[in-house]
Structures are given as C-alpha cells and as structure tokens.
C-alpha cells in the first residue's frame, strides 16, 4: 500500500473513532461494504449495518448483504419502506432520488436512535460528486455523515483497499437501485420494477456481469460493456433474450450501441 492510500485509510479510521458509534446505510455494494468493514474494525459492536429492502432492491442484493454481515459478525438490521408513497419518487421526476433517500435515511436515523447509535453514515465517495446525485442533498439535510468523502477516498482507492482487506466486493460491479433504470417522467410501479428485476436477472444468468436494462415504456434498452456487445448480439443469445423479455412483458427489446455506462438516464438532463 502506498503512503497516500495509507494516509487516507488512517484518516478514515480516525474519523470513525471520533464518531464513537455509527449506523451505516448498507447496500452490500463496494463502498458500503468497505465502510462497514472498517467501522466494525474500529468500533466493534458500536458499528451496525442497516439495509433497506423494497421493490427497487433485488433480493439477491439483500441476501448478499445479510450473508456478508453474518460472515463477519457484524450486527445487521433490515427494514422496508415504500418510496412509492412519495409522489416525487413515484412520478419519477429528476428529484426522484432525493425523495427516496430522504425517506430511507429518516428511518435509518430512527433505527440508530433506538439502538443508542450516535451517527448515521452513507457510503458515497469522491467520485460521486461528479454526477447528478440529489440523494446526497437529502443525506446532507438530515445530517448524515459521509466518512469515505471525509477521508478523500475515490472508488479506485476503495477497490484497492478492499482487495488488500480480502473483501469479496473489491471487484463487484457498480450497482444502483432499479428505479434508476426508468427514463425520467416514466411512472414507477411495482410491476415495472419487477419487469426490470427479472430481465436483469436473466442477463446475469446468461453470464453478463455488468448490465443494465433501461425502461422506456414497453421498450427495454439493454446496456452491456462494449466487449460483450458481439456476444449479446449473436443469433443464439439475442434470440433467448428477446423471447424471455417478451414473456416478462416488454414489447420491444433493443441494444444500446454505446454500451454500458453508469447514470445514462442523466444524459437527458440539462444540468
């Protein structure tokens, strides 16, 4: 480990120690897994993981979060809220993530208070400041801390440190909730979330590790890395995908020739 990375890790540990106790909003992804792991190392049982499970979160992600905490002896609490009760979320405005995160972090803060935990943390890193992230504003308004940003850690830093720590998520693809697959203005429903979940699980079962199924009405726009486009467009594979997606409920199935990239729905926004 180079000295700069060691300094960031030391800064993170010192920051967490200064908090004394922390409830980490835990998705099971690269960032939050690293954060809860370091927090548990520093604070022991004064660090808890809290996972929200609603229709926009695939069951496989919740199960992986549970299994990780069990394997590490980390106290883990799961809860469910219904973001669809928030009109700003349900109508899928450009502020969708704000309404969702506000609802979720309010509940996590309540859980923290009930368990005598002083602070709530989210797992954003320095790279997250470069994209449109209204959820970060909701977190800031509620006084949610961002330890990884406090330590100046980037995504590549976190992956490198996670690998050295032996965390299984060090090479895990980036993930965002299923609501991020909707074009802005497309109303979010449990039925549509289930369609996306089923479609993405099918692609995963076919061996496409990094993938997204973006929903535009009854049209599915598939994103995979450029290196996988030839395979997914092959006669055998594309035929299987088309038939399965039709069964799920899509009328049209398309392949995005630009390939997979995070936040592609934000390309329609004028920021």
C-alpha positions as CSV (number, residue, x, y, z in Angstrom):
1,X,0.0,0.0,0.0
2,X,1.4,3.4,-0.9
3,X,1.8,6.1,1.6
4,X,-1.0,8.3,0.2
5,X,-3.5,5.4,0.4
6,X,-2.4,4.5,3.9
7,X,-2.9,8.2,4.9
8,X,-6.4,8.1,3.6
9,X,-7.2,4.9,5.5
10,X,-5.7,6.3,8.7
11,X,-7.8,9.4,8.3
12,X,-10.9,7.3,7.8
13,X,-10.2,5.3,10.9
14,X,-9.6,8.4,13.0
15,X,-12.8,10.0,11.8
16,X,-14.8,6.9,12.6
17,X,-13.2,6.6,16.0
18,X,-14.1,10.2,16.7
19,X,-17.8,9.5,16.0
20,X,-17.9,6.8,18.7
21,X,-20.8,4.9,17.2
22,X,-22.3,4.6,13.7
23,X,-25.1,3.1,11.7
24,X,-24.1,2.5,8.1
25,X,-26.7,2.6,5.3
26,X,-25.6,-0.8,3.9
27,X,-26.4,-1.9,0.4
28,X,-23.8,-4.6,0.1
29,X,-22.0,-2.7,-2.7
30,X,-18.3,-1.9,-2.9
31,X,-18.4,1.3,-1.0
32,X,-20.7,0.5,1.9
33,X,-19.1,-2.9,2.4
34,X,-15.7,-1.3,2.8
35,X,-17.1,1.3,5.1
36,X,-18.9,-1.1,7.5
37,X,-15.9,-3.3,7.5
38,X,-13.5,-0.5,8.6
39,X,-16.1,0.8,11.0
40,X,-16.6,-2.6,12.6
41,X,-12.8,-2.9,12.9
42,X,-12.6,0.5,14.7
43,X,-15.8,0.5,16.7
44,X,-16.8,-3.2,17.1
45,X,-20.4,-3.6,18.1
46,X,-20.8,0.2,18.1
47,X,-21.0,-0.1,14.3
48,X,-24.1,-1.5,12.8
49,X,-25.2,-2.2,9.3
50,X,-28.7,-1.1,8.2
51,X,-30.2,-2.3,4.9
52,X,-33.4,-1.1,3.3
53,X,-35.3,-3.7,1.2
54,X,-38.1,-2.5,-1.1
55,X,-39.3,-3.4,-4.6
56,X,-36.4,-1.4,-6.2
57,X,-33.8,-3.6,-4.5
58,X,-33.3,-7.1,-6.0
59,X,-33.5,-9.9,-3.4
60,X,-30.0,-11.1,-4.4
61,X,-28.5,-7.8,-3.2
62,X,-30.3,-8.0,0.2
63,X,-29.2,-11.7,0.6
64,X,-25.6,-10.8,-0.2
65,X,-25.7,-8.0,2.4
66,X,-27.1,-10.4,5.1
67,X,-24.6,-13.1,4.3
68,X,-21.6,-10.7,4.4
69,X,-22.6,-9.4,7.9
70,X,-23.2,-12.9,9.2
71,X,-19.8,-14.0,8.0
72,X,-18.1,-11.0,9.7
73,X,-20.1,-10.9,12.9
74,X,-21.5,-7.5,12.1
75,X,-24.9,-6.6,13.6
76,X,-27.3,-6.2,10.7
77,X,-30.8,-4.7,10.7
78,X,-33.1,-4.8,7.7
79,X,-36.2,-2.7,7.2
80,X,-38.7,-1.8,4.5
81,X,-40.2,1.5,3.5
82,X,-42.4,2.2,0.4
83,X,-40.9,5.0,-1.7
84,X,-44.0,4.7,-4.0
85,X,-45.9,6.7,-1.3
86,X,-43.8,9.7,-2.2
87,X,-45.3,11.4,-5.3
88,X,-41.9,12.9,-6.3
89,X,-40.5,9.4,-6.4
90,X,-43.5,7.6,-8.0
91,X,-43.8,10.2,-10.8
92,X,-40.0,9.9,-11.4
93,X,-39.0,13.5,-11.5
94,X,-35.4,14.4,-11.8
95,X,-35.5,14.7,-8.0
96,X,-36.6,11.1,-7.5
97,X,-33.5,10.0,-5.6
98,X,-33.9,12.9,-3.2
99,X,-37.4,11.8,-2.1
100,X,-36.3,8.2,-1.8
101,X,-33.1,8.8,0.2
102,X,-34.9,11.3,2.5
103,X,-37.4,8.6,3.4
104,X,-34.8,5.9,3.8
105,X,-32.4,7.9,5.9
106,X,-35.1,9.2,8.2
107,X,-35.9,5.6,9.0
108,X,-32.2,4.7,9.5
109,X,-31.8,7.6,11.8
110,X,-34.7,6.4,13.8
111,X,-33.2,2.9,14.0
112,X,-29.9,4.4,15.1
113,X,-31.6,6.3,17.9
114,X,-33.5,3.2,19.1
115,X,-30.2,1.4,19.3
116,X,-28.2,4.1,21.1
117,X,-26.1,4.9,18.0
118,X,-25.0,8.5,17.7
119,X,-24.4,8.9,13.9
120,X,-25.7,7.6,10.6
121,X,-23.4,7.3,7.6
122,X,-23.8,6.8,3.9
123,X,-21.1,5.3,1.5
124,X,-20.6,7.9,-1.2
125,X,-17.0,8.5,-2.3
126,X,-15.2,11.4,-4.0
127,X,-16.2,10.2,-7.5
128,X,-19.9,10.6,-6.6
129,X,-19.5,14.3,-6.5
130,X,-19.1,14.4,-10.3
131,X,-22.5,13.1,-11.2
132,X,-26.1,14.3,-10.6
133,X,-26.9,12.9,-7.2
134,X,-29.9,14.6,-5.5
135,X,-29.8,11.8,-2.9
136,X,-26.7,13.3,-1.5
137,X,-28.6,16.5,-0.8
138,X,-31.2,14.6,1.2
139,X,-28.5,13.0,3.2
140,X,-26.8,16.3,3.9
141,X,-30.1,17.9,5.0
142,X,-30.6,15.1,7.5
143,X,-27.1,15.4,8.9
144,X,-26.0,12.0,7.5
145,X,-22.2,11.7,7.5
146,X,-20.0,10.7,4.5
147,X,-16.9,9.1,6.1
148,X,-15.4,8.0,2.7
149,X,-15.6,11.5,1.4
150,X,-14.2,12.9,4.6
151,X,-11.2,10.7,4.1
152,X,-10.9,11.8,0.4
153,X,-11.3,8.2,-0.9
154,X,-12.1,7.5,-4.5
155,X,-13.7,4.4,-6.0
156,X,-10.4,3.1,-7.2
157,X,-8.9,3.7,-3.7
158,X,-11.8,1.7,-2.1
159,X,-11.4,-1.2,-4.6
160,X,-7.7,-1.4,-3.9
161,X,-8.1,-1.2,-0.1
162,X,-11.0,-3.7,-0.3
163,X,-8.7,-6.2,-2.2
164,X,-6.0,-5.8,0.4
165,X,-8.5,-6.5,3.2
166,X,-9.8,-9.6,1.4
167,X,-13.4,-8.2,0.9
168,X,-15.4,-10.1,-1.7
169,X,-16.8,-6.9,-3.1
170,X,-13.4,-5.4,-4.3
171,X,-14.2,-6.4,-7.9
172,X,-18.0,-6.2,-7.7
173,X,-19.6,-4.1,-10.5
174,X,-21.2,-0.8,-9.5
175,X,-24.8,-1.1,-8.7
176,X,-27.8,1.3,-8.4
177,X,-31.4,0.7,-7.4
178,X,-33.8,-0.5,-10.1
179,X,-35.6,2.9,-10.1
180,X,-32.6,4.3,-11.8
181,X,-33.5,2.3,-14.9
182,X,-36.5,4.4,-15.7
183,X,-36.4,7.3,-18.1
184,X,-37.4,10.5,-16.2
185,X,-41.1,11.1,-16.3
186,X,-42.0,7.4,-16.6
187,X,-44.1,6.5,-13.6
188,X,-42.6,3.9,-11.3
189,X,-44.7,0.9,-10.3
190,X,-44.0,-2.4,-8.6
191,X,-44.9,-4.2,-11.8
192,X,-42.3,-2.3,-13.8
193,X,-39.7,-2.7,-11.1
194,X,-40.4,-6.5,-11.2
195,X,-40.0,-6.5,-15.0
196,X,-36.6,-4.9,-14.8
197,X,-35.5,-7.2,-12.0
198,X,-36.5,-10.3,-13.9
199,X,-34.9,-9.0,-17.1
200,X,-31.6,-8.1,-15.4
201,X,-31.5,-11.4,-13.6
202,X,-31.9,-13.2,-16.9
203,X,-28.9,-11.4,-18.3
204,X,-26.9,-12.2,-15.2
205,X,-27.9,-15.9,-15.5
206,X,-26.5,-15.7,-19.1
207,X,-23.2,-14.5,-17.7
208,X,-23.4,-10.8,-18.3
209,X,-22.0,-9.4,-15.1
210,X,-22.1,-5.7,-15.9
211,X,-25.5,-4.9,-17.4
212,X,-28.5,-2.6,-17.2
213,X,-32.0,-2.9,-18.6
214,X,-33.3,0.7,-19.1
215,X,-37.1,1.0,-19.3
216,X,-38.8,3.3,-21.9
217,X,-42.5,2.5,-21.7
218,X,-42.7,-1.1,-23.1
219,X,-39.2,-0.8,-24.7
220,X,-36.2,-2.4,-22.9
221,X,-32.8,-0.8,-23.8
222,X,-30.0,-3.2,-22.8
223,X,-26.6,-1.9,-21.9
224,X,-23.6,-4.2,-21.6
225,X,-19.8,-3.3,-21.8
226,X,-18.5,-2.8,-25.4
227,X,-16.6,-6.1,-25.1
228,X,-19.9,-8.0,-24.6
229,X,-21.8,-6.4,-27.5
230,X,-20.7,-9.0,-30.0
231,X,-21.8,-11.9,-27.8
232,X,-25.1,-10.5,-26.8
233,X,-25.9,-9.7,-30.4
234,X,-25.2,-13.2,-31.6
235,X,-28.1,-15.1,-33.1
236,X,-28.4,-17.6,-30.3
237,X,-28.1,-15.2,-27.3
238,X,-30.2,-12.4,-28.7
239,X,-33.0,-14.8,-29.6
240,X,-33.1,-16.1,-26.0
241,X,-33.1,-12.6,-24.6
242,X,-35.9,-11.5,-27.0
243,X,-38.1,-14.4,-26.1
244,X,-37.6,-14.0,-22.3
245,X,-38.1,-10.3,-22.4
246,X,-41.4,-10.7,-24.3
247,X,-42.5,-13.2,-21.7
248,X,-41.7,-10.6,-19.0
249,X,-43.8,-8.0,-20.7
250,X,-41.7,-5.9,-23.0
251,X,-42.9,-5.2,-26.5
252,X,-39.6,-4.0,-27.9
253,X,-36.1,-5.1,-27.0
254,X,-33.1,-3.0,-28.1
255,X,-29.3,-3.0,-27.6
256,X,-27.6,0.3,-26.8
257,X,-24.6,0.5,-29.2
258,X,-22.7,2.9,-26.9
259,X,-22.5,0.2,-24.3
260,X,-22.8,0.2,-20.5
261,X,-22.2,3.3,-18.5
262,X,-23.5,4.4,-15.1
263,X,-26.1,7.2,-15.0
264,X,-27.0,7.1,-18.6
265,X,-30.5,8.3,-17.8
266,X,-29.0,11.5,-16.6
267,X,-27.8,12.2,-20.2
268,X,-31.3,13.7,-20.9
269,X,-31.0,16.3,-18.1
270,X,-29.9,19.8,-18.7
271,X,-27.8,20.5,-15.7
